[in-house]
Amino acid sequence: MYTYEDVMTFVEEENVKFIRLAFCDIYGNQKNIAIMPAELERAFSDGISFDASAVLGFGDELHSDLFLRPDPSTLCILPWRPTNGRVVRMFCDILYPDGTPFEKDGRRILKDAVARAAAKGLTCNIGTEFEFYLFKTDEEGNRTFKPFDTAGYMDIAPEDCGENVRREICFTLLDMGIHPESSHHEEGPGQQEIDFKYSDPLSAADNAVTFKAVVKTIARRNGLYADFDPKPLPASSGNGMHINISVHSEDSVDHTPAFLAGILHHIRDITVFFNPTEQSYRRFGEMKAPKYISWSPENRSQLIRIPASHKNPCRIELRSPDPTANPYLAYALLIYAGLDGVEKNMTPPEPVNLNLFTAPPAVTDALETLPLSLGEARALAENSAFLHDVLPVDFLHS
């Protein structure tokens, strides 16, 4: 956890020549501007200006100046850049010219959610599981839809051709101070999974954004294309972004049931932020992707699974999100929805201890479903009193 003084010393002593100031648009796409070391002090004191009208969802040309102020605790080296004349990156807070926070900054929205939970005596930890495909590229380096291999779930080499790529990704993340927990081949041809150990929500979101950039960079270095789309191959498994969240309270009371109930209560309204593309909805209801609003212990056909655990019985896993989600918003809305459940002392419905992929209509017809199209999800969000309460109105419109 670097301080301002640490960063200034590191840049001087480690031959850093470029500092990338990173942020995300409203969809979670990483952006950055590079500055030279001579501009670093000004970045910390005043911020570095940029044209917000050129960033999707940030506004128009009328009042287009915003400023980036780096968060020194997020300093990391980009290991794939030269060691002679190093490049480092820091995530930034986005500010108006008068220094007030920009309301469409996803990091700010997540910070506010964490602070609201803390005010209620609750702390949340988040660990995320990411799935992605590795596709071959053509002679010009463009993506094809030819998978890197035809291996299946947890296969090994030589069938699993992604082993060395995953290894390189994990080592690169470790060099950046990010700790993956496990990695393996997933069910689809060329499909990979890398899971992360739990951390505080802001670090988890920063790491999620960093992870996608690392995966794409390492894949390109190996002549491959990394695809995080929810359903890149119609007949194969989709890519999920399973979010594990655990809740701890100052009063030592287990608030997990109420937290779970809050998520189930609000999930239809907030799904558009977990599944923001048309392709997202082609994944639901098959190949371990949920369709119904239900929960159950150790059951991968459910929207929420309670994983078996010897050490952390308070953990829940939300299985609907996909990697196109903005992690800052996804984690913030999970926290807000869970908090609403705790504040209103909600009770979850009875668990559905059945395989919902094979359950008869007599069972599934009684269950509410997730939105089944992007249009339906947008309409639910637009009319949600809950979302209007927890997110800035301008952000919702964007």
C-alpha positions in Angstrom: 0.0 0.0 0.0 2.1 2.9 -1.3 1.9 6.5 -0.1 2.6 9.6 -2.1 6.1 9.7 -0.8 6.7 6.0 -1.6 5.6 6.6 -5.2 7.8 9.6 -5.7 10.8 7.7 -4.3 10.0 4.6 -6.4 9.7 6.5 -9.6 13.1 8.2 -9.0 15.0 5.1 -7.9 13.6 2.5 -10.2 14.1 4.4 -13.6 10.4 4.9 -14.2 9.9 6.9 -17.4 6.2 6.7 -17.9 3.3 6.7 -15.4 -0.1 5.6 -16.7 -3.0 7.2 -15.0 -5.9 4.6 -15.4 -9.7 4.9 -15.0 -12.8 3.3 -16.5 -15.7 4.5 -18.5 -19.2 3.7 -17.3 -19.0 0.2 -18.8 -15.8 -0.7 -17.1 -13.5 -0.4 -20.1 -10.1 0.7 -18.9 -8.7 4.0 -20.2 -5.5 5.7 -19.4 -3.2 8.7 -20.1 0.5 8.5 -19.8 2.6 11.2 -18.1 6.3 11.7 -17.6 7.8 11.7 -14.1 8.2 15.5 -14.1 4.4 15.8 -14.1 3.8 13.4 -11.2 3.8 16.0 -8.4 1.2 18.0 -10.3 -0.9 14.9 -10.9 -1.1 14.3 -7.1 -1.7 18.0 -6.2 -4.0 19.3 -9.0 -4.8 16.3 -11.1 -4.3 15.8 -14.9 -7.1 17.0 -17.1 -8.7 15.1 -19.9 -11.6 15.5 -22.3 -14.6 13.8 -20.7 -16.8 14.3 -23.7 -14.7 11.7 -25.6 -15.4 9.0 -23.0 -18.5 7.0 -23.4 -21.2 8.1 -21.0 -19.2 10.8 -19.3 -20.9 13.9 -20.8 -20.9 16.3 -23.8 -18.7 19.1 -24.9 -20.4 21.8 -22.8 -18.5 21.0 -19.5 -16.0 18.5 -20.7 -12.9 19.1 -18.4 -12.4 16.5 -15.8 -9.2 15.7 -13.8 -7.5 12.4 -12.8 -5.9 12.2 -9.4 -3.9 9.0 -8.9 -4.4 6.7 -5.9 -0.9 6.0 -4.7 -1.9 2.7 -3.1 -2.6 1.2 -6.5 0.9 1.6 -7.9 2.2 -1.3 -9.9 4.8 -2.0 -12.5 3.6 -3.2 -16.0 5.9 -6.3 -16.3 5.6 -6.6 -20.0 7.1 -3.2 -20.6 10.9 -2.6 -20.7 12.8 -2.7 -17.5 15.1 0.1 -18.8 12.7 3.0 -18.6 9.9 1.3 -16.7 6.2 1.9 -17.0 4.0 2.0 -13.9 0.2 2.3 -13.5 -2.0 3.8 -10.9 -5.8 3.9 -10.8 -7.3 7.4 -10.4 -10.2 9.2 -8.8 -12.1 11.4 -11.3 -12.8 14.9 -10.2 -14.5 18.1 -11.4 -12.3 21.2 -11.8 -13.3 22.4 -8.3 -12.1 19.1 -6.8 -15.5 17.5 -6.1 -15.9 13.8 -7.1 -17.4 13.0 -10.5 -20.6 11.1 -9.9 -20.2 8.7 -12.8 -16.9 7.4 -11.5 -17.4 3.7 -10.8 -14.6 3.7 -8.2 -16.4 6.5 -6.3 -19.7 4.6 -6.5 -18.0 1.5 -5.0 -16.3 3.5 -2.3 -19.6 5.0 -1.3 -21.2 1.5 -1.1 -18.3 0.3 1.1 -18.6 3.3 3.3 -22.4 2.8 3.7 -21.8 -0.8 4.7 -19.1 0.2 7.2 -21.5 2.7 8.8 -23.9 -0.2 9.5 -21.0 -2.2 11.0 -20.6 -4.5 8.0 -17.5 -5.4 6.1 -17.6 -7.3 2.8 -14.9 -9.3 1.1 -15.1 -10.3 -2.6 -13.4 -13.0 -4.6 -14.2 -13.4 -8.3 -14.0 -16.3 -10.8 -13.3 -15.3 -14.4 -13.9 -17.4 -17.5 -12.6 -16.6 -21.0 -11.8 -18.2 -24.3 -8.5 -18.4 -26.1 -9.0 -18.2 -29.9 -6.5 -18.5 -32.7 -5.7 -15.5 -34.8 -5.3 -15.2 -38.6 -2.2 -14.2 -40.6 -2.9 -10.5 -39.8 -3.4 -11.1 -36.1 -7.1 -10.8 -36.1 -9.4 -12.9 -33.9 -10.9 -16.1 -35.4 -13.5 -18.3 -33.7 -11.2 -21.3 -33.9 -10.5 -22.4 -30.3 -6.9 -22.8 -29.1 -7.7 -26.5 -28.2 -10.5 -29.0 -27.9 -9.8 -29.9 -24.2 -12.6 -30.1 -21.6 -13.0 -29.4 -17.9 -9.8 -29.5 -15.9 -8.0 -31.5 -18.7 -4.2 -31.5 -18.7 -1.6 -31.2 -21.4 -1.2 -32.1 -24.2 -5.0 -31.8 -24.7 -5.0 -28.6 -22.7 -2.9 -26.1 -24.8 -3.7 -23.2 -22.5 -1.6 -24.4 -19.6 1.5 -22.3 -20.4 -0.6 -19.2 -21.2 -2.4 -19.4 -17.8 0.9 -19.9 -16.1 2.3 -16.7 -17.8 -0.8 -14.8 -16.8 -0.6 -15.9 -13.2 3.1 -15.1 -12.9 2.5 -11.6 -14.5 -0.3 -11.0 -12.0 2.0 -12.0 -9.1 4.6 -9.5 -10.4 2.0 -6.9 -10.2 1.1 -7.8 -6.6 -2.2 -9.6 -7.5 -2.7 -13.1 -6.2 -4.7 -15.6 -8.3 -5.9 -18.5 -6.2 -6.3 -21.2 -8.9 -6.5 -21.8 -12.7 -7.7 -24.5 -15.0 -9.2 -25.4 -18.3 -12.9 -24.9 -18.4 -15.6 -26.9 -20.1 -15.6 -25.2 -23.5 -13.0 -25.8 -26.2 -10.2 -23.2 -25.5 -12.1 -22.0 -22.4 -10.0 -21.0 -19.4 -10.8 -20.1 -15.8 -8.7 -18.1 -13.3 -10.0 -17.5 -9.7 -9.0 -14.9 -7.2 -8.6 -15.0 -3.4 -10.9 -12.7 -1.6 -10.0 -9.1 -0.9 -11.7 -5.8 0.0 -14.2 -4.7 -2.7 -12.2 -1.8 -4.2 -9.0 -3.9 -4.5 -11.1 -6.7 -6.0 -12.5 -4.4 -8.6 -9.2 -2.8 -9.5 -7.7 -6.3 -9.8 -10.6 -7.4 -12.1 -9.9 -4.5 -14.5 -6.2 -5.2 -14.3 -6.8 -8.9 -14.9 -8.6 -8.5 -18.2 -5.8 -6.2 -19.5 -3.2 -8.8 -18.5 -5.0 -11.7 -20.1 -5.5 -9.8 -23.4 -1.9 -8.7 -23.4 -0.4 -12.2 -22.7 -2.8 -13.8 -25.2 -1.6 -11.4 -27.9 2.0 -12.1 -27.0 1.3 -15.7 -27.7 -0.5 -15.1 -31.0 -3.9 -15.6 -29.5 -7.1 -13.6 -28.8 -8.7 -13.6 -25.4 -12.4 -13.4 -25.6 -14.5 -12.4 -22.5 -17.8 -12.2 -24.3 -20.6 -14.0 -22.5 -21.4 -16.5 -25.3 -18.8 -16.5 -28.1 -19.6 -20.0 -29.3 -23.3 -20.7 -29.5 -23.0 -24.4 -28.8 -20.5 -24.2 -26.0 -20.4 -23.0 -22.4 -20.7 -19.2 -21.9 -18.2 -17.1 -19.9 -19.3 -16.3 -16.4 -17.9 -13.9 -13.8 -19.0 -15.6 -10.6 -18.8 -13.3 -7.6 -18.2 -14.7 -4.2 -19.0 -12.3 -1.3 -18.8 -12.8 2.4 -20.2 -10.5 5.1 -18.8 -9.9 8.5 -20.4 -7.7 11.2 -19.0 -5.8 14.2 -21.8 -7.4 16.4 -20.7 -10.9 15.4 -24.2 -11.6 14.1 -24.5 -13.7 10.9 -26.3 -11.4 8.5 -25.7 -13.6 5.5 -29.3 -14.8 5.2 -30.7 -11.3 5.2 -27.9 -10.2 2.8 -28.7 -13.1 0.5 -32.4 -12.2 0.7 -31.7 -8.6 -0.3 -29.8 -9.7 -3.4 -32.6 -12.1 -4.5 -35.2 -9.3 -3.9 -33.4 -6.8 -6.1 -31.7 -9.0 -8.7 -34.1 -8.4 -11.5 -33.7 -4.6 -11.2 -29.9 -4.7 -11.1 -29.3 -7.5 -13.7 -28.6 -5.1 -16.5 -25.4 -4.0 -14.7 -24.2 -7.7 -14.3 -25.2 -8.6 -17.8 -24.9 -5.5 -20.0 -24.9 -6.9 -23.6 -27.4 -8.7 -25.8 -25.1 -11.7 -25.8 -25.3 -11.9 -22.0 -28.9 -13.3 -22.2 -28.0 -16.1 -24.6 -26.0 -17.7 -21.8 -28.8 -18.0 -19.2 -30.5 -21.3 -18.5 -28.0 -23.7 -19.8 -24.5 -25.1 -19.2 -24.4 -24.1 -15.5 -25.6 -20.5 -16.2 -28.7 -19.7 -14.0 -32.1 -18.6 -15.3 -34.3 -18.8 -12.1 -34.2 -16.6 -9.0 -33.3 -19.2 -6.4 -30.6 -20.4 -4.1 -29.3 -23.6 -2.6 -26.2 -25.0 -0.9 -23.5 -26.5 -3.2 -25.9 -26.3 -6.2 -24.5 -25.0 -9.5 -27.9 -24.8 -11.2 -29.0 -22.0 -8.9 -28.6 -18.2 -9.1 -26.9 -18.2 -5.7 -24.9 -21.1 -4.4 -23.6 -21.5 -0.9 -20.2 -23.1 -1.4 -19.1 -25.8 0.9 -16.4 -24.4 3.2 -14.7 -25.4 6.4 -13.5 -21.9 7.2 -16.0 -19.4 5.7 -19.6 -20.5 6.1 -20.8 -16.9 5.5 -19.8 -16.9 1.8 -22.4 -16.8 -1.1 -21.7 -17.1 -4.8 -23.7 -15.1 -7.4 -23.5 -17.1 -10.7 -25.4 -14.8 -13.1 -22.8 -12.0 -13.9 -20.6 -12.2 -16.9 -17.2 -10.6 -17.7 -18.7 -7.7 -19.7 -19.9 -6.2 -16.4 -18.3 -3.2 -14.9 -16.9 -4.7 -11.7 -17.0 -1.5 -9.7 -20.8 -1.3 -10.4 -21.4 -5.0 -9.9 -19.7 -5.1 -6.5 -21.4 -1.8 -5.4 -24.9 -3.0 -6.3 -24.3 -6.4 -4.6 -23.4 -4.5 -1.4 -26.3 -2.1 -1.7 -28.8 -4.9 -2.4 -27.5 -7.0 0.5 -27.5 -4.0 2.8 -31.1 -3.4 2.0 -31.9 -7.0 3.0 -30.0 -6.5 6.3 -31.6 -3.1 7.1 -35.1 -4.5 6.4 -34.4 -7.9 8.1 -35.5 -9.8 4.9 -35.8 -13.5 5.0 -34.7 -15.6 2.0 -37.2 -18.1 0.4 -36.7 -21.8 1.0 -33.8 -23.3 -0.9 -34.5 -25.1 -4.1 -32.5 -28.3 -3.6 -33.0 -29.6 -7.1 -31.2 -29.5 -10.4 -33.1 -26.7 -12.2 -31.7 -27.7 -15.6 -33.6 -31.0 -15.4 -36.4 -30.1 -13.0 -40.0 -30.5 -14.3 -42.2 -27.5 -15.3 -44.2 -28.0 -12.1 -41.1 -26.8 -10.2 -39.7 -24.2 -12.6 -43.0 -22.6 -13.5 -43.4 -21.5 -9.8 -40.0 -19.7 -9.9 -39.4 -16.1 -11.0 -36.8 -15.8 -13.8 -34.0 -13.3 -14.4 -34.7 -10.9 -17.2 -34.3 -12.8 -20.4 -33.3 -10.0 -22.8 -31.3 -6.8 -22.5 -34.5 -4.8 -23.3 -36.3 -6.3 -20.4 -33.4 -5.8 -18.0 -33.1 -2.1 -19.1 -36.8 -1.5 -18.5 -36.6 -3.0 -15.0 -33.6 -0.8 -14.2 -35.2 2.3 -15.5 -38.3 1.9 -13.3 -36.4 0.7 -10.2 -36.9 2.9 -7.1 -34.0 1.0 -5.5 -31.6 2.0 -8.3 -32.7 5.6 -8.2 -31.9 5.6 -4.5 -28.4 4.1 -4.7 -27.1 5.4 -8.0 -26.8 9.0 -9.3 -29.7 9.8 -11.7 -27.3 11.1 -14.4 -25.4 7.9 -14.2 -28.6 5.8 -14.7 -29.5 7.9 -17.7 -26.1 7.4 -19.2 
